Amino acid sequence: MSINFNDRNTEARMQKALSHFNSMVRPDKQKFVSEAINHYIDSLIKSKVIKKV
């Protein structure tokens, strides 16, 4: 997966969120973004905005 961020505010929020994780369970950026995207897709399916993919 290849994703480029061009939004400084989003990048800063992600960095801040990652910094709040305990170092023992802190995910790397790619895992964090991957899980966030999957959660968003699940939310869209649950709210019936899109059909199951």
CHARMM-style PDB file with segment names, atoms N, HN, CA, C and O in Angstrom:
ATOM      1  N   MET     1       0.856  -1.168   0.000  1.00  0.00      PROA
ATOM      2  CA  MET     1       0.000   0.000   0.000  1.00  0.00      PROA
ATOM      3  C   MET     1       0.900   1.228   0.000  1.00  0.00      PROA
ATOM      4  O   MET     1       1.903   1.289   0.711  1.00  0.00      PROA
ATOM      5  N   SER     2       0.521   2.188  -0.803  1.00  0.00      PROA
ATOM      6  HN  SER     2      -0.294   2.138  -1.380  1.00  0.00      PROA
ATOM      7  CA  SER     2       1.282   3.428  -0.856  1.00  0.00      PROA
ATOM      8  C   SER     2       0.323   4.600  -0.728  1.00  0.00      PROA
ATOM      9  O   SER     2      -0.556   4.791  -1.568  1.00  0.00      PROA
ATOM     10  N   ILE     3       0.499   5.379   0.327  1.00  0.00      PROA
ATOM     11  HN  ILE     3       1.213   5.224   1.009  1.00  0.00      PROA
ATOM     12  CA  ILE     3      -0.355   6.535   0.578  1.00  0.00      PROA
ATOM     13  C   ILE     3       0.537   7.723   0.879  1.00  0.00      PROA
ATOM     14  O   ILE     3       1.480   7.627   1.664  1.00  0.00      PROA
ATOM     15  N   ASN     4       0.229   8.842   0.245  1.00  0.00      PROA
ATOM     16  HN  ASN     4      -0.537   8.920  -0.394  1.00  0.00      PROA
ATOM     17  CA  ASN     4       0.976  10.073   0.512  1.00  0.00      PROA
ATOM     18  C   ASN     4       0.047  11.071   1.181  1.00  0.00      PROA
ATOM     19  O   ASN     4      -1.072  11.294   0.718  1.00  0.00      PROA
ATOM     20  N   PHE     5       0.505  11.668   2.264  1.00  0.00      PROA
ATOM     21  HN  PHE     5       1.414  11.487   2.641  1.00  0.00      PROA
ATOM     22  CA  PHE     5      -0.248  12.718   2.936  1.00  0.00      PROA
ATOM     23  C   PHE     5       0.260  14.070   2.478  1.00  0.00      PROA
ATOM     24  O   PHE     5       1.463  14.334   2.464  1.00  0.00      PROA
ATOM     25  N   ASN     6      -0.678  14.916   2.106  1.00  0.00      PROA
ATOM     26  HN  ASN     6      -1.655  14.703   2.118  1.00  0.00      PROA
ATOM     27  CA  ASN     6      -0.334  16.286   1.753  1.00  0.00      PROA
ATOM     28  C   ASN     6      -1.051  17.268   2.662  1.00  0.00      PROA
ATOM     29  O   ASN     6      -1.100  18.467   2.386  1.00  0.00      PROA
ATOM     30  N   ASP     7      -1.599  16.754   3.736  1.00  0.00      PROA
ATOM     31  HN  ASP     7      -1.560  15.781   3.960  1.00  0.00      PROA
ATOM     32  CA  ASP     7      -2.353  17.584   4.678  1.00  0.00      PROA
ATOM     33  C   ASP     7      -1.585  17.641   5.995  1.00  0.00      PROA
ATOM     34  O   ASP     7      -1.546  16.669   6.750  1.00  0.00      PROA
ATOM     35  N   ARG     8      -0.989  18.771   6.251  1.00  0.00      PROA
ATOM     36  HN  ARG     8      -1.020  19.560   5.638  1.00  0.00      PROA
ATOM     37  CA  ARG     8      -0.163  18.904   7.462  1.00  0.00      PROA
ATOM     38  C   ARG     8      -0.961  18.711   8.738  1.00  0.00      PROA
ATOM     39  O   ARG     8      -0.452  18.154   9.711  1.00  0.00      PROA
ATOM     40  N   ASN     9      -2.214  19.168   8.744  1.00  0.00      PROA
ATOM     41  HN  ASN     9      -2.627  19.621   7.954  1.00  0.00      PROA
ATOM     42  CA  ASN     9      -3.032  19.026   9.950  1.00  0.00      PROA
ATOM     43  C   ASN     9      -3.309  17.558  10.263  1.00  0.00      PROA
ATOM     44  O   ASN     9      -3.232  17.140  11.419  1.00  0.00      PROA
ATOM     45  N   THR    10      -3.626  16.784   9.242  1.00  0.00      PROA
ATOM     46  HN  THR    10      -3.689  17.123   8.304  1.00  0.00      PROA
ATOM     47  CA  THR    10      -3.883  15.358   9.437  1.00  0.00      PROA
ATOM     48  C   THR    10      -2.619  14.642   9.883  1.00  0.00      PROA
ATOM     49  O   THR    10      -2.654  13.810  10.789  1.00  0.00      PROA
ATOM     50  N   GLU    11      -1.511  14.968   9.247  1.00  0.00      PROA
ATOM     51  HN  GLU    11      -1.483  15.644   8.511  1.00  0.00      PROA
ATOM     52  CA  GLU    11      -0.231  14.359   9.616  1.00  0.00      PROA
ATOM     53  C   GLU    11       0.118  14.687  11.071  1.00  0.00      PROA
ATOM     54  O   GLU    11       0.575  13.818  11.814  1.00  0.00      PROA
ATOM     55  N   ALA    12      -0.097  15.931  11.468  1.00  0.00      PROA
ATOM     56  HN  ALA    12      -0.468  16.636  10.865  1.00  0.00      PROA
ATOM     57  CA  ALA    12       0.198  16.343  12.843  1.00  0.00      PROA
ATOM     58  C   ALA    12      -0.709  15.623  13.838  1.00  0.00      PROA
ATOM     59  O   ALA    12      -0.252  15.196  14.899  1.00  0.00      PROA
ATOM     60  N   ARG    13      -1.999  15.486  13.498  1.00  0.00      PROA
ATOM     61  HN  ARG    13      -2.370  15.833  12.637  1.00  0.00      PROA
ATOM     62  CA  ARG    13      -2.931  14.780  14.390  1.00  0.00      PROA
ATOM     63  C   ARG    13      -2.543  13.324  14.543  1.00  0.00      PROA
ATOM     64  O   ARG    13      -2.625  12.766  15.637  1.00  0.00      PROA
ATOM     65  N   MET    14      -2.115  12.700  13.435  1.00  0.00      PROA
ATOM     66  HN  MET    14      -2.049  13.153  12.546  1.00  0.00      PROA
ATOM     67  CA  MET    14      -1.708  11.308  13.495  1.00  0.00      PROA
ATOM     68  C   MET    14      -0.465  11.166  14.369  1.00  0.00      PROA
ATOM     69  O   MET    14      -0.396  10.266  15.206  1.00  0.00      PROA
ATOM     70  N   GLN    15       0.499  12.033  14.184  1.00  0.00      PROA
ATOM     71  HN  GLN    15       0.443  12.764  13.505  1.00  0.00      PROA
ATOM     72  CA  GLN    15       1.720  11.983  14.992  1.00  0.00      PROA
ATOM     73  C   GLN    15       1.401  12.158  16.471  1.00  0.00      PROA
ATOM     74  O   GLN    15       1.960  11.466  17.321  1.00  0.00      PROA
ATOM     75  N   LYS    16       0.499  13.087  16.771  1.00  0.00      PROA
ATOM     76  HN  LYS    16       0.045  13.650  16.080  1.00  0.00      PROA
ATOM     77  CA  LYS    16       0.123  13.335  18.165  1.00  0.00      PROA
ATOM     78  C   LYS    16      -0.590  12.113  18.750  1.00  0.00      PROA
ATOM     79  O   LYS    16      -0.330  11.725  19.889  1.00  0.00      PROA
ATOM     80  N   ALA    17      -1.489  11.511  17.968  1.00  0.00      PROA
ATOM     81  HN  ALA    17      -1.700  11.826  17.043  1.00  0.00      PROA
ATOM     82  CA  ALA    17      -2.198  10.312  18.439  1.00  0.00      PROA
ATOM     83  C   ALA    17      -1.209   9.179  18.687  1.00  0.00      PROA
ATOM     84  O   ALA    17      -1.295   8.491  19.705  1.00  0.00      PROA
ATOM     85  N   LEU    18      -0.278   8.984  17.769  1.00  0.00      PROA
ATOM     86  HN  LEU    18      -0.208   9.543  16.942  1.00  0.00      PROA
ATOM     87  CA  LEU    18       0.708   7.917  17.937  1.00  0.00      PROA
ATOM     88  C   LEU    18       1.589   8.150  19.160  1.00  0.00      PROA
ATOM     89  O   LEU    18       2.012   7.195  19.813  1.00  0.00      PROA
ATOM     90  N   SER    19       1.863   9.396  19.467  1.00  0.00      PROA
ATOM     91  HN  SER    19       1.520  10.171  18.936  1.00  0.00      PROA
ATOM     92  CA  SER    19       2.723   9.689  20.616  1.00  0.00      PROA
ATOM     93  C   SER    19       2.047   9.369  21.942  1.00  0.00      PROA
ATOM     94  O   SER    19       2.720   9.221  22.962  1.00  0.00      PROA
ATOM     95  N   HSD    20       0.715   9.261  21.934  1.00  0.00      PROA
ATOM     96  HN  HSD    20       0.169   9.381  21.105  1.00  0.00      PROA
ATOM     97  CA  HSD    20      -0.017   8.957  23.165  1.00  0.00      PROA
ATOM     98  C   HSD    20      -0.071   7.465  23.473  1.00  0.00      PROA
ATOM     99  O   HSD    20      -0.454   7.073  24.575  1.00  0.00      PROA
ATOM    100  N   PHE    21       0.311   6.635  22.508  1.00  0.00      PROA
ATOM    101  HN  PHE    21       0.622   6.954  21.613  1.00  0.00      PROA
ATOM    102  CA  PHE    21       0.357   5.195  22.736  1.00  0.00      PROA
ATOM    103  C   PHE    21       1.520   4.856  23.655  1.00  0.00      PROA
ATOM    104  O   PHE    21       2.565   5.506  23.617  1.00  0.00      PROA
ATOM    105  N   ASN    22       1.335   3.846  24.470  1.00  0.00      PROA
ATOM    106  HN  ASN    22       0.487   3.317  24.501  1.00  0.00      PROA
ATOM    107  CA  ASN    22       2.433   3.289  25.239  1.00  0.00      PROA
ATOM    108  C   ASN    22       3.429   2.717  24.237  1.00  0.00      PROA
ATOM    109  O   ASN    22       3.028   2.099  23.251  1.00  0.00      PROA
ATOM    110  N   SER    23       4.704   2.914  24.475  1.00  0.00      PROA
ATOM    111  HN  SER    23       5.030   3.416  25.276  1.00  0.00      PROA
ATOM    112  CA  SER    23       5.718   2.475  23.516  1.00  0.00      PROA
ATOM    113  C   SER    23       5.672   0.967  23.255  1.00  0.00      PROA
ATOM    114  O   SER    23       6.112   0.511  22.199  1.00  0.00      PROA
ATOM    115  N   MET    24       5.152   0.201  24.191  1.00  0.00      PROA
ATOM    116  HN  MET    24       4.795   0.571  25.049  1.00  0.00      PROA
ATOM    117  CA  MET    24       5.077  -1.253  24.014  1.00  0.00      PROA
ATOM    118  C   MET    24       3.998  -1.666  23.005  1.00  0.00      PROA
ATOM    119  O   MET    24       4.096  -2.740  22.413  1.00  0.00      PROA
ATOM    120  N   VAL    25       2.982  -0.839  22.803  1.00  0.00      PROA
ATOM    121  HN  VAL    25       2.902   0.034  23.285  1.00  0.00      PROA
ATOM    122  CA  VAL    25       1.878  -1.190  21.900  1.00  0.00      PROA
ATOM    123  C   VAL    25       1.718  -0.199  20.747  1.00  0.00      PROA
ATOM    124  O   VAL    25       0.761  -0.307  19.981  1.00  0.00      PROA
ATOM    125  N   ARG    26       2.620   0.749  20.609  1.00  0.00      PROA
ATOM    126  HN  ARG    26       3.398   0.836  21.231  1.00  0.00      PROA
ATOM    127  CA  ARG    26       2.515   1.779  19.574  1.00  0.00      PROA
ATOM    128  C   ARG    26       2.675   1.161  18.184  1.00  0.00      PROA
ATOM    129  O   ARG    26       3.695   0.536  17.892  1.00  0.00      PROA
ATOM    130  N   PRO    27       1.651   1.339  17.317  1.00  0.00      PROA
ATOM    131  CA  PRO    27       1.775   0.826  15.954  1.00  0.00      PROA
ATOM    132  C   PRO    27       2.649   1.764  15.114  1.00  0.00      PROA
ATOM    133  O   PRO    27       2.829   2.933  15.456  1.00  0.00      PROA
ATOM    134  N   ASP    28       3.185   1.235  14.016  1.00  0.00      PROA
ATOM    135  HN  ASP    28       3.039   0.285  13.739  1.00  0.00      PROA
ATOM    136  CA  ASP    28       3.899   2.129  13.112  1.00  0.00      PROA
ATOM    137  C   ASP    28       2.864   2.884  12.274  1.00  0.00      PROA
ATOM    138  O   ASP    28       1.678   2.558  12.305  1.00  0.00      PROA
ATOM    139  N   LYS    29       3.313   3.883  11.532  1.00  0.00      PROA
ATOM    140  HN  LYS    29       4.277   4.148  11.506  1.00  0.00      PROA
ATOM    141  CA  LYS    29       2.388   4.721  10.765  1.00  0.00      PROA
ATOM    142  C   LYS    29       1.557   3.906   9.789  1.00  0.00      PROA
ATOM    143  O   LYS    29       0.353   4.126   9.664  1.00  0.00      PROA
ATOM    144  N   GLN    30       2.189   2.969   9.097  1.00  0.00      PROA
ATOM    145  HN  GLN    30       3.168   2.791   9.198  1.00  0.00      PROA
ATOM    146  CA  GLN    30       1.474   2.199   8.087  1.00  0.00      PROA
ATOM    147  C   GLN    30       0.365   1.362   8.718  1.00  0.00      PROA
ATOM    148  O   GLN    30      -0.742   1.298   8.182  1.00  0.00      PROA
ATOM    149  N   LYS    31       0.645   0.729   9.833  1.00  0.00      PROA
ATOM    150  HN  LYS    31       1.543   0.781  10.269  1.00  0.00      PROA
ATOM    151  CA  LYS    31      -0.384  -0.081  10.510  1.00  0.00      PROA
ATOM    152  C   LYS    31      -1.508   0.816  11.024  1.00  0.00      PROA
ATOM    153  O   LYS    31      -2.681   0.458  10.922  1.00  0.00      PROA
ATOM    154  N   PHE    32      -1.161   1.972  11.571  1.00  0.00      PROA
ATOM    155  HN  PHE    32      -0.208   2.263  11.654  1.00  0.00      PROA
ATOM    156  CA  PHE    32      -2.146   2.911  12.081  1.00  0.00      PROA
ATOM    157  C   PHE    32      -3.089   3.362  10.964  1.00  0.00      PROA
ATOM    158  O   PHE    32      -4.308   3.358  11.139  1.00  0.00      PROA
ATOM    159  N   VAL    33      -2.530   3.747   9.825  1.00  0.00      PROA
ATOM    160  HN  VAL    33      -1.540   3.750   9.682  1.00  0.00      PROA
ATOM    161  CA  VAL    33      -3.339   4.209   8.691  1.00  0.00      PROA
ATOM    162  C   VAL    33      -4.175   3.063   8.132  1.00  0.00      PROA
ATOM    163  O   VAL    33      -5.345   3.260   7.804  1.00  0.00      PROA
ATOM    164  N   SER    34      -3.601   1.884   8.020  1.00  0.00      PROA
ATOM    165  HN  SER    34      -2.651   1.724   8.286  1.00  0.00      PROA
ATOM    166  CA  SER    34      -4.323   0.723   7.507  1.00  0.00      PROA
ATOM    167  C   SER    34      -5.530   0.405   8.380  1.00  0.00      PROA
ATOM    168  O   SER    34      -6.625   0.180   7.865  1.00  0.00      PROA
ATOM    169  N   GLU    35      -5.340   0.385   9.682  1.00  0.00      PROA
ATOM    170  HN  GLU    35      -4.450   0.567  10.100  1.00  0.00      PROA
ATOM    171  CA  GLU    35      -6.444   0.092  10.596  1.00  0.00      PROA
ATOM    172  C   GLU    35      -7.492   1.200  10.569  1.00  0.00      PROA
ATOM    173  O   GLU    35      -8.686   0.922  10.674  1.00  0.00      PROA
ATOM    174  N   ALA    36      -7.062   2.444  10.431  1.00  0.00      PROA
ATOM    175  HN  ALA    36      -6.091   2.670  10.345  1.00  0.00      PROA
ATOM    176  CA  ALA    36      -8.000   3.564  10.359  1.00  0.00      PROA
ATOM    177  C   ALA    36      -8.860   3.467   9.106  1.00  0.00      PROA
ATOM    178  O   ALA    36     -10.069   3.692   9.165  1.00  0.00      PROA
ATOM    179  N   ILE    37      -8.250   3.135   7.978  1.00  0.00      PROA
ATOM    180  HN  ILE    37      -7.268   2.953   7.931  1.00  0.00      PROA
ATOM    181  CA  ILE    37      -9.000   3.001   6.727  1.00  0.00      PROA
ATOM    182  C   ILE    37      -9.992   1.851   6.820  1.00  0.00      PROA
ATOM    183  O   ILE    37     -11.143   1.997   6.408  1.00  0.00      PROA
ATOM    184  N   ASN    38      -9.566   0.713   7.353  1.00  0.00      PROA
ATOM    185  HN  ASN    38      -8.631   0.595   7.687  1.00  0.00      PROA
ATOM    186  CA  ASN    38     -10.477  -0.422   7.503  1.00  0.00      PROA
ATOM    187  C   ASN    38     -11.635  -0.090   8.431  1.00  0.00      PROA
ATOM    188  O   ASN    38     -12.771  -0.488   8.174  1.00  0.00      PROA
ATOM    189  N   HSD    39     -11.357   0.636   9.507  1.00  0.00      PROA
ATOM    190  HN  HSD    39     -10.434   0.960   9.716  1.00  0.00      PROA
ATOM    191  CA  HSD    39     -12.416   1.046  10.428  1.00  0.00      PROA
ATOM    192  C   HSD    39     -13.398   1.980   9.728  1.00  0.00      PROA
ATOM    193  O   HSD    39     -14.608   1.864   9.922  1.00  0.00      PROA
ATOM    194  N   TYR    40     -12.891   2.898   8.924  1.00  0.00      PROA
ATOM    195  HN  TYR    40     -11.908   2.993   8.767  1.00  0.00      PROA
ATOM    196  CA  TYR    40     -13.752   3.837   8.200  1.00  0.00      PROA
ATOM    197  C   TYR    40     -14.640   3.091   7.201  1.00  0.00      PROA
ATOM    198  O   TYR    40     -15.832   3.382   7.101  1.00  0.00      PROA
ATOM    199  N   ILE    41     -14.079   2.146   6.471  1.00  0.00      PROA
ATOM    200  HN  ILE    41     -13.110   1.910   6.552  1.00  0.00      PROA
ATOM    201  CA  ILE    41     -14.865   1.358   5.515  1.00  0.00      PROA
ATOM    202  C   ILE    41     -15.946   0.563   6.246  1.00  0.00      PROA
ATOM    203  O   ILE    41     -17.090   0.520   5.793  1.00  0.00      PROA
ATOM    204  N   ASP    42     -15.598  -0.066   7.371  1.00  0.00      PROA
ATOM    205  HN  ASP    42     -14.669  -0.031   7.739  1.00  0.00      PROA
ATOM    206  CA  ASP    42     -16.591  -0.802   8.166  1.00  0.00      PROA
ATOM    207  C   ASP    42     -17.711   0.119   8.632  1.00  0.00      PROA
ATOM    208  O   ASP    42     -18.877  -0.276   8.648  1.00  0.00      PROA
ATOM    209  N   SER    43     -17.357   1.349   9.013  1.00  0.00      PROA
ATOM    210  HN  SER    43     -16.410   1.669   9.000  1.00  0.00      PROA
ATOM    211  CA  SER    43     -18.348   2.328   9.451  1.00  0.00      PROA
ATOM    212  C   SER    43     -19.281   2.713   8.304  1.00  0.00      PROA
ATOM    213  O   SER    43     -20.486   2.850   8.512  1.00  0.00      PROA
ATOM    214  N   LEU    44     -18.746   2.887   7.110  1.00  0.00      PROA
ATOM    215  HN  LEU    44     -17.766   2.775   6.941  1.00  0.00      PROA
ATOM    216  CA  LEU    44     -19.574   3.215   5.944  1.00  0.00      PROA
ATOM    217  C   LEU    44     -20.531   2.077   5.609  1.00  0.00      PROA
ATOM    218  O   LEU    44     -21.680   2.313   5.235  1.00  0.00      PROA
ATOM    219  N   ILE    45     -20.059   0.851   5.744  1.00  0.00      PROA
ATOM    220  HN  ILE    45     -19.126   0.658   6.048  1.00  0.00      PROA
ATOM    221  CA  ILE    45     -20.910  -0.317   5.487  1.00  0.00      PROA
ATOM    222  C   ILE    45     -22.010  -0.398   6.540  1.00  0.00      PROA
ATOM    223  O   ILE    45     -23.174  -0.628   6.211  1.00  0.00      PROA
ATOM    224  N   LYS    46     -21.644  -0.212   7.793  1.00  0.00      PROA
ATOM    225  HN  LYS    46     -20.698  -0.025   8.060  1.00  0.00      PROA
ATOM    226  CA  LYS    46     -22.617  -0.300   8.886  1.00  0.00      PROA
ATOM    227  C   LYS    46     -23.705   0.764   8.747  1.00  0.00      PROA
ATOM    228  O   LYS    46     -24.875   0.497   9.020  1.00  0.00      PROA
ATOM    229  N   SER    47     -23.321   1.971   8.322  1.00  0.00      PROA
ATOM    230  HN  SER    47     -22.370   2.188   8.100  1.00  0.00      PROA
ATOM    231  CA  SER    47     -24.306   3.038   8.170  1.00  0.00      PROA
ATOM    232  C   SER    47     -24.984   3.005   6.802  1.00  0.00      PROA
ATOM    233  O   SER    47     -25.753   3.903   6.459  1.00  0.00      PROA
ATOM    234  N   LYS    48     -24.692   1.962   6.027  1.00  0.00      PROA
ATOM    235  HN  LYS    48     -24.067   1.233   6.305  1.00  0.00      PROA
ATOM    236  CA  LYS    48     -25.317   1.695   4.728  1.00  0.00      PROA
ATOM    237  C   LYS    48     -25.060   2.797   3.699  1.00  0.00      PROA
ATOM    238  O   LYS    48     -25.881   3.045   2.816  1.00  0.00      PROA
ATOM    239  N   VAL    49     -23.915   3.445   3.829  1.00  0.00      PROA
ATOM    240  HN  VAL    49     -23.248   3.243   4.546  1.00  0.00      PROA
ATOM    241  CA  VAL    49     -23.509   4.420   2.811  1.00  0.00      PROA
ATOM    242  C   VAL    49     -22.984   3.683   1.587  1.00  0.00      PROA
ATOM    243  O   VAL    49     -23.184   4.117   0.453  1.00  0.00      PROA
ATOM    244  N   ILE    50     -22.309   2.562   1.830  1.00  0.00      PROA
ATOM    245  HN  ILE    50     -22.147   2.209   2.751  1.00  0.00      PROA
ATOM    246  CA  ILE    50     -21.832   1.699   0.750  1.00  0.00      PROA
ATOM    247  C   ILE    50     -22.236   0.261   1.062  1.00  0.00      PROA
ATOM    248  O   ILE    50     -22.523  -0.090   2.207  1.00  0.00      PROA
ATOM    249  N   LYS    51     -22.250  -0.559   0.011  1.00  0.00      PROA
ATOM    250  HN  LYS    51     -22.017  -0.274  -0.918  1.00  0.00      PROA
ATOM    251  CA  LYS    51     -22.535  -1.980   0.219  1.00  0.00      PROA
ATOM    252  C   LYS    51     -21.267  -2.690   0.624  1.00  0.00      PROA
ATOM    253  O   LYS    51     -20.162  -2.185   0.424  1.00  0.00      PROA
ATOM    254  N   LYS    52     -21.437  -3.868   1.196  1.00  0.00      PROA
ATOM    255  HN  LYS    52     -22.335  -4.277   1.358  1.00  0.00      PROA
ATOM    256  CA  LYS    52     -20.294  -4.672   1.655  1.00  0.00      PROA
ATOM    257  C   LYS    52     -19.327  -4.913   0.511  1.00  0.00      PROA
ATOM    258  O   LYS    52     -19.730  -5.290  -0.590  1.00  0.00      PROA
ATOM    259  N   VAL    53     -18.060  -4.696   0.778  1.00  0.00      PROA
ATOM    260  HN  VAL    53     -17.733  -4.391   1.672  1.00  0.00      PROA
ATOM    261  CA  VAL    53     -17.023  -4.915  -0.240  1.00  0.00      PROA
ATOM    262  C   VAL    53     -16.250  -6.170   0.054  1.00  0.00      PROA
ATOM    263  OT1 VAL    53     -15.336  -6.520  -0.692  1.00  0.00      PROA
TER     264      VAL     53
END
